[in-house]
Amino acid sequence: MFRYKLTLAYDGTHYAGWQVQATGQAIQPLVQKSLTTILRHPTDLTGAGRTDAGVHALGQTAHFDTPISCDLHRLRFALNALLPKEIQILDIQSVPSDFHARYSAQSKIYHYHLQLDPVADPFTRFYRYHVLGACDLVRMQQAIPHLLGTHDFTSFANKAFRGSASRDPIRTLARIDLIQETGGVHFEFEADGFLYKMIRNLVGTLLDIGAKTIAPDEIPLILAAKDRRSAGICAPPHGLCLVQVRYGKSSINQENAKSPPSLPQDRGWGELTQGAQPFDAALATHESYLQSR
C-alpha cells in the first residue's frame, strides 16, 4: 500500500467548503471522485483541515492510500484534467505510511485580505473583504500582542461546545502579522491549529477594534470570558485563504517512503506535464498578483 500527499489550491467562492456536506457541493468529494476514476478503486481522502464555504486555499494538503504505484507527474496531470478549473493539484509526494495530513502538521498559515480603498476592486472582490468605515490600523496592531501565545480561544470559536473546541480549546498562536498591500492590508496567522471560525472571529474583533468599538486592551478580558458573545463580529469567508500547512522533515522524508514506478499504461492519461506550477511558484504568483492590484 502506498501513501501520497496532495497539495492543492482552490477558489472556494462557489463551493460549500472542503469537507463532504449533506447539501451543497464540497471540494473533497470532487477530488475523491477524480482519484477513484483514475485509480479505478474507491479512494478516501483525508485533509489537513476543513475550510468553510467561500474560503480559499493555496496550500491545502491531504493524503490518500492506494495499492497502485503512481507516476506522480502523470497523476497530477490526470487529476487536473478531471477537476474543475477552480480546483487544481499543485504537487503530489510519496510519503511514509505513518504520515497524516492532519495529525503530522506542525502549523498552519492563513491570510485574511482586507480592501480598504473607498471603492472595491472588482477583480479582487471574491478574495478581499471590502471594509467600509473607520479602520484604525494602529489600534489593531496594538491589540495583536494580547492574542499571541498559548490561550483558551473559546471566545473566538463558533460552536464552542461541539467538535475540537469542546475537547481542547487551547491553541498556540505563533504570529499575527499585519502587512500593507496595494489597496489594503492582509493579516497572516500562524498557529498549531485553529478552532471553528476562529480566524474570522479574530479578524472581526480586530476590525471592531479598528472601528473603535472595542479597546485593544480588552483582548485579555475577552479571552478570559470564554464566551463567543464577548468578542467581535465574524468576518465574511471570502477574505480568508489557507496558504500553507507546515510539516516536519521527518514526517515526509522521501527516504522512508516507497518510490513507485508509473501508473499502468492502460490508464491512458498520457505524460503531459508541461505548464504545471510547483507550490512555491504558485504561491509567489498569487502574492504578486494581489500586490499588483
BALOBA-1460 file (C-alpha; in Angstrom, 3 decimals):
// residues 293
<rec num="1" residu="m" x="0.000" y="0.000" z="0.000"/>
<rec num="2" residu="f" x="1.340" y="3.424" z="-0.989"/>
<rec num="3" residu="r" x="0.509" y="6.736" z="0.689"/>
<rec num="4" residu="y" x="0.550" y="10.047" z="-1.176"/>
<rec num="5" residu="k" x="0.315" y="13.660" z="-0.054"/>
<rec num="6" residu="l" x="-1.527" y="16.167" z="-2.240"/>
<rec num="7" residu="t" x="-1.046" y="19.911" z="-2.126"/>
<rec num="8" residu="l" x="-3.910" y="21.701" z="-3.801"/>
<rec num="9" residu="a" x="-5.295" y="25.152" z="-4.441"/>
<rec num="10" residu="y" x="-8.904" y="26.144" z="-4.906"/>
<rec num="11" residu="d" x="-11.192" y="29.092" z="-5.310"/>
<rec num="12" residu="g" x="-13.863" y="28.413" z="-2.713"/>
<rec num="13" residu="t" x="-16.320" y="31.058" z="-3.920"/>
<rec num="14" residu="h" x="-18.949" y="28.675" z="-5.243"/>
<rec num="15" residu="y" x="-18.261" y="25.686" z="-3.003"/>
<rec num="16" residu="a" x="-19.714" y="24.538" z="0.313"/>
<rec num="17" residu="g" x="-16.282" y="24.186" z="1.876"/>
<rec num="18" residu="w" x="-13.687" y="21.414" z="1.857"/>
<rec num="19" residu="q" x="-15.423" y="18.591" z="3.714"/>
<rec num="20" residu="v" x="-18.206" y="16.389" z="2.373"/>
<rec num="21" residu="q" x="-21.567" y="18.068" z="3.044"/>
<rec num="22" residu="a" x="-25.131" y="16.778" z="3.155"/>
<rec num="23" residu="t" x="-26.126" y="19.718" z="0.960"/>
<rec num="24" residu="g" x="-24.027" y="21.789" z="-1.405"/>
<rec num="25" residu="q" x="-21.003" y="20.836" z="-3.482"/>
<rec num="26" residu="a" x="-17.843" y="20.453" z="-1.410"/>
<rec num="27" residu="i" x="-14.277" y="20.157" z="-2.709"/>
<rec num="28" residu="q" x="-13.136" y="16.947" z="-1.018"/>
<rec num="29" residu="p" x="-15.663" y="14.661" z="-2.792"/>
<rec num="30" residu="l" x="-14.716" y="16.081" z="-6.194"/>
<rec num="31" residu="v" x="-11.053" y="15.206" z="-5.632"/>
<rec num="32" residu="q" x="-12.023" y="11.774" z="-4.291"/>
<rec num="33" residu="k" x="-14.187" y="11.125" z="-7.347"/>
<rec num="34" residu="s" x="-11.340" y="12.065" z="-9.682"/>
<rec num="35" residu="l" x="-8.922" y="9.802" z="-7.815"/>
<rec num="36" residu="t" x="-11.411" y="6.935" z="-7.973"/>
<rec num="37" residu="t" x="-11.830" y="7.444" z="-11.719"/>
<rec num="38" residu="i" x="-8.089" y="7.370" z="-12.356"/>
<rec num="39" residu="l" x="-7.093" y="4.633" z="-9.892"/>
<rec num="40" residu="r" x="-10.206" y="2.531" z="-10.534"/>
<rec num="41" residu="h" x="-10.902" y="1.796" z="-6.889"/>
<rec num="42" residu="p" x="-12.760" y="3.744" z="-4.165"/>
<rec num="43" residu="t" x="-10.347" y="6.278" z="-2.677"/>
<rec num="44" residu="d" x="-10.742" y="8.138" z="0.616"/>
<rec num="45" residu="l" x="-9.032" y="11.497" z="1.012"/>
<rec num="46" residu="t" x="-8.030" y="12.893" z="4.418"/>
<rec num="47" residu="g" x="-7.459" y="16.653" z="4.564"/>
<rec num="48" residu="a" x="-5.255" y="18.699" z="6.873"/>
<rec num="49" residu="g" x="-8.363" y="20.563" z="7.984"/>
<rec num="50" residu="r" x="-11.680" y="21.829" z="6.776"/>
<rec num="51" residu="t" x="-12.231" y="25.214" z="5.190"/>
<rec num="52" residu="d" x="-15.680" y="26.790" z="5.328"/>
<rec num="53" residu="a" x="-17.913" y="27.676" z="2.414"/>
<rec num="54" residu="g" x="-16.410" y="30.560" z="0.454"/>
<rec num="55" residu="v" x="-12.912" y="30.169" z="1.937"/>
<rec num="56" residu="h" x="-9.993" y="29.709" z="-0.480"/>
<rec num="57" residu="a" x="-6.770" y="27.707" z="-0.372"/>
<rec num="58" residu="l" x="-3.324" y="27.999" z="-1.889"/>
<rec num="59" residu="g" x="-1.847" y="25.176" z="0.146"/>
<rec num="60" residu="q" x="-4.457" y="22.739" z="1.407"/>
<rec num="61" residu="t" x="-2.970" y="19.291" z="1.926"/>
<rec num="62" residu="a" x="-4.491" y="15.826" z="2.013"/>
<rec num="63" residu="h" x="-3.383" y="12.214" z="1.853"/>
<rec num="64" residu="f" x="-4.749" y="9.014" z="0.341"/>
<rec num="65" residu="d" x="-3.742" y="5.360" z="0.142"/>
<rec num="66" residu="t" x="-3.682" y="3.109" z="-2.891"/>
<rec num="67" residu="p" x="-2.192" y="-0.272" z="-3.802"/>
<rec num="68" residu="i" x="-1.246" y="1.212" z="-7.177"/>
<rec num="69" residu="s" x="2.198" y="2.637" z="-7.798"/>
<rec num="70" residu="c" x="1.737" y="6.061" z="-9.384"/>
<rec num="71" residu="d" x="3.829" y="8.190" z="-11.681"/>
<rec num="72" residu="l" x="3.347" y="11.442" z="-9.782"/>
<rec num="73" residu="h" x="3.638" y="13.802" z="-12.744"/>
<rec num="74" residu="r" x="1.109" y="11.845" z="-14.782"/>
<rec num="75" residu="l" x="-1.239" y="11.551" z="-11.821"/>
<rec num="76" residu="r" x="-1.162" y="15.299" z="-11.224"/>
<rec num="77" residu="f" x="-1.876" y="15.991" z="-14.868"/>
<rec num="78" residu="a" x="-4.718" y="13.476" z="-14.945"/>
<rec num="79" residu="l" x="-6.326" y="14.890" z="-11.799"/>
<rec num="80" residu="n" x="-6.130" y="18.472" z="-13.053"/>
<rec num="81" residu="a" x="-7.682" y="17.381" z="-16.353"/>
<rec num="82" residu="l" x="-10.689" y="15.964" z="-14.500"/>
<rec num="83" residu="l" x="-11.120" y="18.571" z="-11.776"/>
<rec num="84" residu="p" x="-12.952" y="21.886" z="-12.214"/>
<rec num="85" residu="k" x="-10.612" y="24.746" z="-13.050"/>
<rec num="86" residu="e" x="-11.324" y="26.277" z="-9.623"/>
<rec num="87" residu="i" x="-9.614" y="23.244" z="-8.042"/>
<rec num="88" residu="q" x="-6.101" y="22.263" z="-9.054"/>
<rec num="89" residu="i" x="-3.425" y="19.923" z="-7.714"/>
<rec num="90" residu="l" x="-0.120" y="21.742" z="-7.230"/>
<rec num="91" residu="d" x="2.043" y="18.881" z="-6.046"/>
<rec num="92" residu="i" x="1.947" y="15.161" z="-5.196"/>
<rec num="93" residu="q" x="4.514" y="13.478" z="-2.963"/>
<rec num="94" residu="s" x="5.089" y="9.910" z="-1.898"/>
<rec num="95" residu="v" x="5.167" y="9.865" z="1.915"/>
<rec num="96" residu="p" x="5.718" y="7.282" z="4.672"/>
<rec num="97" residu="s" x="2.771" y="5.185" z="5.759"/>
<rec num="98" residu="d" x="2.624" y="6.943" z="9.136"/>
<rec num="99" residu="f" x="2.256" y="10.399" z="7.592"/>
<rec num="100" residu="h" x="-1.106" y="12.007" z="8.338"/>
<rec num="101" residu="a" x="-2.219" y="15.210" z="6.625"/>
<rec num="102" residu="r" x="-3.877" y="16.486" z="9.792"/>
<rec num="103" residu="y" x="-2.015" y="14.958" z="12.724"/>
<rec num="104" residu="s" x="1.500" y="15.309" z="11.279"/>
<rec num="105" residu="a" x="1.023" y="19.046" z="10.709"/>
<rec num="106" residu="q" x="3.126" y="21.324" z="12.897"/>
<rec num="107" residu="s" x="1.411" y="24.581" z="11.983"/>
<rec num="108" residu="k" x="-0.991" y="26.188" z="9.529"/>
<rec num="109" residu="i" x="-0.734" y="29.594" z="7.885"/>
<rec num="110" residu="y" x="-3.789" y="31.565" z="6.819"/>
<rec num="111" residu="h" x="-4.025" y="35.000" z="5.222"/>
<rec num="112" residu="y" x="-7.019" y="37.305" z="5.517"/>
<rec num="113" residu="h" x="-7.190" y="40.125" z="2.954"/>
<rec num="114" residu="l" x="-8.912" y="43.467" z="3.545"/>
<rec num="115" residu="q" x="-9.734" y="46.004" z="0.836"/>
<rec num="116" residu="l" x="-9.515" y="49.480" z="2.389"/>
<rec num="117" residu="d" x="-9.927" y="51.665" z="-0.703"/>
<rec num="118" residu="p" x="-13.217" y="53.604" z="-0.816"/>
<rec num="119" residu="v" x="-14.205" y="51.775" z="-3.998"/>
<rec num="120" residu="a" x="-13.974" y="47.999" z="-4.146"/>
<rec num="121" residu="d" x="-11.710" y="46.444" z="-6.749"/>
<rec num="122" residu="p" x="-13.985" y="44.343" z="-8.999"/>
<rec num="123" residu="f" x="-11.124" y="41.983" z="-9.798"/>
<rec num="124" residu="t" x="-10.460" y="41.021" z="-6.165"/>
<rec num="125" residu="r" x="-13.971" y="41.246" z="-4.758"/>
<rec num="126" residu="f" x="-14.125" y="37.472" z="-4.223"/>
<rec num="127" residu="y" x="-10.793" y="37.402" z="-2.361"/>
<rec num="128" residu="r" x="-10.797" y="40.549" z="-0.209"/>
<rec num="129" residu="y" x="-13.294" y="41.844" z="2.308"/>
<rec num="130" residu="h" x="-14.126" y="45.456" z="1.457"/>
<rec num="131" residu="v" x="-14.123" y="47.397" z="4.732"/>
<rec num="132" residu="l" x="-16.382" y="50.437" z="4.870"/>
<rec num="133" residu="g" x="-15.986" y="52.949" z="7.659"/>
<rec num="134" residu="a" x="-13.221" y="53.535" z="10.172"/>
<rec num="135" residu="c" x="-10.286" y="51.118" z="10.277"/>
<rec num="136" residu="d" x="-7.518" y="52.293" z="12.591"/>
<rec num="137" residu="l" x="-4.544" y="50.064" z="11.793"/>
<rec num="138" residu="v" x="-2.531" y="51.355" z="14.744"/>
<rec num="139" residu="r" x="-5.202" y="50.232" z="17.219"/>
<rec num="140" residu="m" x="-5.400" y="46.850" z="15.514"/>
<rec num="141" residu="q" x="-1.637" y="46.449" z="15.752"/>
<rec num="142" residu="q" x="-1.751" y="47.329" z="19.449"/>
<rec num="143" residu="a" x="-4.228" y="44.502" z="20.075"/>
<rec num="144" residu="i" x="-2.216" y="41.777" z="18.358"/>
<rec num="145" residu="p" x="0.352" y="41.081" z="21.155"/>
<rec num="146" residu="h" x="-2.509" y="40.230" z="23.545"/>
<rec num="147" residu="l" x="-3.530" y="37.370" z="21.230"/>
<rec num="148" residu="l" x="-0.132" y="35.784" z="20.762"/>
<rec num="149" residu="g" x="0.945" y="32.746" z="22.714"/>
<rec num="150" residu="t" x="-0.995" y="29.859" z="24.216"/>
<rec num="151" residu="h" x="-4.564" y="30.640" z="25.248"/>
<rec num="152" residu="d" x="-8.026" y="29.188" z="25.600"/>
<rec num="153" residu="f" x="-9.663" y="30.613" z="22.450"/>
<rec num="154" residu="t" x="-13.230" y="29.605" z="23.313"/>
<rec num="155" residu="s" x="-14.368" y="33.233" z="22.951"/>
<rec num="156" residu="f" x="-13.268" y="33.134" z="19.306"/>
<rec num="157" residu="a" x="-14.852" y="29.800" z="18.408"/>
<rec num="158" residu="n" x="-18.288" y="29.220" z="16.943"/>
<rec num="159" residu="k" x="-19.975" y="26.092" z="18.323"/>
<rec num="160" residu="a" x="-17.563" y="26.118" z="21.260"/>
<rec num="161" residu="f" x="-19.327" y="23.174" z="22.889"/>
<rec num="162" residu="r" x="-19.032" y="20.926" z="19.834"/>
<rec num="163" residu="g" x="-16.091" y="19.416" z="17.963"/>
<rec num="164" residu="s" x="-12.459" y="20.213" z="18.729"/>
<rec num="165" residu="a" x="-13.319" y="23.338" z="20.736"/>
<rec num="166" residu="s" x="-15.232" y="21.261" z="23.280"/>
<rec num="167" residu="r" x="-12.373" y="18.759" z="23.619"/>
<rec num="168" residu="d" x="-9.453" y="21.176" z="23.683"/>
<rec num="169" residu="p" x="-9.878" y="24.921" z="23.055"/>
<rec num="170" residu="i" x="-6.205" y="25.623" z="23.811"/>
<rec num="171" residu="r" x="-4.208" y="26.814" z="20.817"/>
<rec num="172" residu="t" x="-0.790" y="28.433" z="20.403"/>
<rec num="173" residu="l" x="-0.886" y="31.445" z="18.107"/>
<rec num="174" residu="a" x="2.707" y="31.907" z="16.972"/>
<rec num="175" residu="r" x="2.280" y="35.080" z="14.959"/>
<rec num="176" residu="i" x="-0.169" y="37.583" z="13.548"/>
<rec num="177" residu="d" x="1.444" y="39.916" z="11.024"/>
<rec num="178" residu="l" x="-0.410" y="42.924" z="9.642"/>
<rec num="179" residu="i" x="1.031" y="43.636" z="6.215"/>
<rec num="180" residu="q" x="0.156" y="46.530" z="3.942"/>
<rec num="181" residu="e" x="-0.506" y="45.874" z="0.279"/>
<rec num="182" residu="t" x="-1.875" y="47.901" z="-2.610"/>
<rec num="183" residu="g" x="-5.408" y="48.952" z="-1.776"/>
<rec num="184" residu="g" x="-5.441" y="47.489" z="1.706"/>
<rec num="185" residu="v" x="-3.783" y="45.104" z="4.147"/>
<rec num="186" residu="h" x="-3.709" y="41.439" z="4.983"/>
<rec num="187" residu="f" x="-3.276" y="39.509" z="8.202"/>
<rec num="188" residu="e" x="-1.001" y="36.488" z="8.341"/>
<rec num="189" residu="f" x="-1.934" y="33.989" z="11.058"/>
<rec num="190" residu="e" x="0.227" y="31.035" z="12.048"/>
<rec num="191" residu="a" x="-0.736" y="28.594" z="14.788"/>
<rec num="192" residu="d" x="-0.567" y="24.938" z="15.710"/>
<rec num="193" residu="g" x="-4.271" y="24.777" z="14.893"/>
<rec num="194" residu="f" x="-7.436" y="26.840" z="14.749"/>
<rec num="195" residu="l" x="-10.915" y="26.371" z="16.179"/>
<rec num="196" residu="y" x="-14.072" y="26.581" z="14.076"/>
<rec num="197" residu="k" x="-14.256" y="30.087" z="12.542"/>
<rec num="198" residu="m" x="-11.516" y="31.235" z="14.931"/>
<rec num="199" residu="i" x="-9.625" y="33.314" z="12.359"/>
<rec num="200" residu="r" x="-12.748" y="35.018" z="11.040"/>
<rec num="201" residu="n" x="-13.776" y="35.867" z="14.596"/>
<rec num="202" residu="l" x="-10.292" y="37.186" z="15.355"/>
<rec num="203" residu="v" x="-10.384" y="39.362" z="12.234"/>
<rec num="204" residu="g" x="-13.870" y="40.605" z="13.073"/>
<rec num="205" residu="t" x="-12.764" y="41.527" z="16.587"/>
<rec num="206" residu="l" x="-9.701" y="43.335" z="15.236"/>
<rec num="207" residu="l" x="-11.965" y="45.219" z="12.836"/>
<rec num="208" residu="d" x="-14.166" y="46.246" z="15.763"/>
<rec num="209" residu="i" x="-11.021" y="47.475" z="17.490"/>
<rec num="210" residu="g" x="-10.103" y="49.402" z="14.354"/>
<rec num="211" residu="a" x="-13.594" y="50.893" z="14.345"/>
<rec num="212" residu="k" x="-13.112" y="51.921" z="17.991"/>
<rec num="213" residu="t" x="-15.988" y="49.845" z="19.359"/>
<rec num="214" residu="i" x="-13.593" y="47.613" z="21.314"/>
<rec num="215" residu="a" x="-10.405" y="48.785" z="23.033"/>
<rec num="216" residu="p" x="-7.114" y="46.968" z="22.251"/>
<rec num="217" residu="d" x="-6.536" y="46.190" z="25.942"/>
<rec num="218" residu="e" x="-9.906" y="44.418" z="26.196"/>
<rec num="219" residu="i" x="-8.483" y="41.323" z="24.484"/>
<rec num="220" residu="p" x="-7.349" y="39.671" z="27.766"/>
<rec num="221" residu="l" x="-10.849" y="40.158" z="29.181"/>
<rec num="222" residu="i" x="-12.388" y="38.639" z="26.050"/>
<rec num="223" residu="l" x="-10.102" y="35.608" z="26.284"/>
<rec num="224" residu="a" x="-10.863" y="35.177" z="29.979"/>
<rec num="225" residu="a" x="-14.632" y="35.337" z="29.390"/>
<rec num="226" residu="k" x="-14.627" y="32.099" z="27.328"/>
<rec num="227" residu="d" x="-17.822" y="33.341" z="25.738"/>
<rec num="228" residu="r" x="-18.259" y="33.941" z="22.000"/>
<rec num="229" residu="r" x="-20.643" y="36.831" z="22.747"/>
<rec num="230" residu="s" x="-17.817" y="38.816" z="24.343"/>
<rec num="231" residu="a" x="-15.789" y="39.011" z="21.113"/>
<rec num="232" residu="g" x="-16.445" y="40.965" z="17.937"/>
<rec num="233" residu="i" x="-18.173" y="40.201" z="14.666"/>
<rec num="234" residu="c" x="-17.365" y="37.260" z="12.412"/>
<rec num="235" residu="a" x="-15.617" y="38.462" z="9.257"/>
<rec num="236" residu="p" x="-17.016" y="37.029" z="5.995"/>
<rec num="237" residu="p" x="-15.356" y="33.948" z="4.494"/>
<rec num="238" residu="h" x="-14.163" y="35.254" z="1.129"/>
<rec num="239" residu="g" x="-11.197" y="37.215" z="2.538"/>
<rec num="240" residu="l" x="-9.692" y="34.071" z="4.077"/>
<rec num="241" residu="c" x="-7.155" y="31.789" z="2.388"/>
<rec num="242" residu="l" x="-5.316" y="28.729" z="3.689"/>
<rec num="243" residu="v" x="-1.796" y="29.420" z="2.421"/>
<rec num="244" residu="q" x="0.343" y="26.612" z="3.815"/>
<rec num="245" residu="v" x="0.364" y="23.592" z="6.087"/>
<rec num="246" residu="r" x="3.798" y="23.023" z="7.591"/>
<rec num="247" residu="y" x="5.249" y="19.611" z="8.397"/>
<rec num="248" residu="g" x="8.493" y="18.440" z="9.966"/>
<rec num="249" residu="k" x="11.027" y="16.998" z="7.543"/>
<rec num="250" residu="s" x="10.868" y="13.599" z="9.208"/>
<rec num="251" residu="s" x="7.136" y="13.211" z="8.562"/>
<rec num="252" residu="i" x="7.567" y="13.484" z="4.775"/>
<rec num="253" residu="n" x="11.084" y="12.085" z="4.470"/>
<rec num="254" residu="q" x="11.244" y="10.651" z="1.000"/>
<rec num="255" residu="e" x="13.930" y="8.146" z="2.003"/>
<rec num="256" residu="n" x="11.366" y="6.483" z="4.261"/>
<rec num="257" residu="a" x="8.663" y="6.457" z="1.599"/>
<rec num="258" residu="k" x="8.312" y="3.949" z="-1.192"/>
<rec num="259" residu="s" x="9.347" y="5.303" z="-4.584"/>
<rec num="260" residu="p" x="6.767" y="3.960" z="-7.030"/>
<rec num="261" residu="p" x="7.078" y="3.428" z="-10.792"/>
<rec num="262" residu="s" x="4.483" y="4.578" z="-13.305"/>
<rec num="263" residu="l" x="0.765" y="4.112" z="-13.465"/>
<rec num="264" residu="p" x="-0.123" y="1.143" z="-15.692"/>
<rec num="265" residu="q" x="-0.005" y="2.219" z="-19.320"/>
<rec num="266" residu="d" x="-3.605" y="1.191" z="-19.983"/>
<rec num="267" residu="r" x="-4.804" y="4.078" z="-17.819"/>
<rec num="268" residu="g" x="-4.412" y="6.193" z="-20.929"/>
<rec num="269" residu="w" x="-3.739" y="9.516" z="-19.220"/>
<rec num="270" residu="g" x="-0.531" y="10.296" z="-21.107"/>
<rec num="271" residu="e" x="2.566" y="12.005" z="-19.818"/>
<rec num="272" residu="l" x="1.817" y="15.677" z="-20.458"/>
<rec num="273" residu="t" x="3.073" y="17.720" z="-17.518"/>
<rec num="274" residu="q" x="4.223" y="20.992" z="-19.029"/>
<rec num="275" residu="g" x="2.837" y="24.186" z="-17.564"/>
<rec num="276" residu="a" x="2.135" y="22.853" z="-14.066"/>
<rec num="277" residu="q" x="3.472" y="25.108" z="-11.323"/>
<rec num="278" residu="p" x="5.106" y="23.825" z="-8.141"/>
<rec num="279" residu="f" x="3.618" y="25.087" z="-4.886"/>
<rec num="280" residu="d" x="6.223" y="27.797" z="-4.220"/>
<rec num="281" residu="a" x="5.843" y="29.217" z="-7.722"/>
<rec num="282" residu="a" x="2.052" y="29.198" z="-7.495"/>
<rec num="283" residu="l" x="2.183" y="30.946" z="-4.127"/>
<rec num="284" residu="a" x="4.606" y="33.593" z="-5.434"/>
<rec num="285" residu="t" x="2.410" y="34.186" z="-8.475"/>
<rec num="286" residu="h" x="-0.701" y="34.646" z="-6.325"/>
<rec num="287" residu="e" x="1.005" y="37.011" z="-3.891"/>
<rec num="288" residu="s" x="2.465" y="39.043" z="-6.774"/>
<rec num="289" residu="y" x="-0.988" y="39.325" z="-8.277"/>
<rec num="290" residu="l" x="-2.508" y="40.608" z="-5.025"/>
<rec num="291" residu="q" x="0.314" y="43.089" z="-4.557"/>
<rec num="292" residu="s" x="-0.198" y="44.408" z="-8.104"/>
<rec num="293" residu="r" x="-3.883" y="45.156" z="-7.642"/>
